[in-house]
Amino acid sequence: MEILATAGVVGFSALCEGMRDAKWVSEGYTDHRVKRSLGRLFQKDLVVKIKTSAGPKWQLTPEGKKLFDKNNLKDIKITKPDLWDGKWRIVFFDVPEDLRSVRHVLRRKLIDLGFTLLQKSTFCCPYPCREEIMQITEMLGVKDHLRFVEGEFLSDDGFLRQKYSLN
């Protein structure tokens, strides 16, 4: 993933610009548009052009990789097991105000994964998800602002058991 073909970078560019519909790929994305998109990414220090034995390639910078990862959060899913193991997974975080947009992305992703809001910045879910949560915190760059707990006891968990059909 470090070295991207032009099409991959253009796809990344489209994501960065908020284009969610991938039809542009089959609708004749011209060389001029590809070069213009790469130029914008280069100006924003999101990509660099490198020389390889196979010819020039575009590579994501660390900032570009961070943005690319943020846009690939949608690929992270939690698998619901057939039987509940009796453990609650609790995520709590205190993401600083200067990272407000990242905090909103984190909240939306937790809800998308099936977490329930317990109280402000505290979410809970009954399904194994440690690796997925660690991956998300790494991708968003907030691992120093988030804690993850797995435990068998959660006081007053009746509404959660009902919500997740665990009774």
HUVEN-V532751 format. One record per pair of residues at least 24 apart in sequence whose ideal C-beta (glycine too) atoms are under 7 Angstrom apart, sorted by the first residue. I is the first residue (numbers start at 1). J is the second residue. D is the distance in Angstrom with one decimal. If there is no record, write none. Layout:
I/J/D
I/J/D
This chain:
2/59/6.1
2/60/7.0
3/57/4.9
3/59/5.3
4/58/5.4
4/59/6.9
4/60/6.6
6/34/5.7
6/58/6.7
9/38/6.0
9/41/6.5
9/47/6.0
9/58/4.7
10/34/5.4
10/37/5.3
12/68/5.5
13/37/4.0
13/40/6.7
13/41/5.5
15/71/4.3
16/67/6.2
66/141/6.3
69/139/4.0
70/105/6.6
70/139/6.2
70/140/6.3
73/109/5.3
73/136/6.5
73/139/6.4
76/132/5.3
76/135/6.2
76/136/6.2
78/113/5.0
78/114/6.2
78/127/5.2
78/129/4.7
78/132/5.8
80/127/5.4
81/127/6.5
81/128/6.8
84/126/5.5
84/166/5.3
86/152/5.5
87/150/5.1
87/151/6.4
87/152/5.6
88/124/5.6
88/126/6.0
88/151/5.8
88/154/4.7
88/157/7.0
89/124/6.8
89/125/5.0
89/127/6.9
89/129/5.5
89/150/5.5
90/122/6.7
90/124/5.0
90/149/4.5
91/115/6.8
91/123/4.8
91/133/6.0
91/146/6.5
91/148/5.6
92/121/6.0
92/122/4.4
92/147/5.4
93/121/5.3
93/142/6.8
93/145/5.4
93/146/4.1
94/121/6.4
94/145/5.7
95/142/5.5
95/145/4.7
96/145/7.0
99/142/6.8
102/140/5.2
102/142/6.0
105/140/6.4
106/140/6.0
106/142/6.5
109/136/6.0
116/160/6.3
116/163/6.3
124/160/6.3
126/164/5.2
126/166/6.2
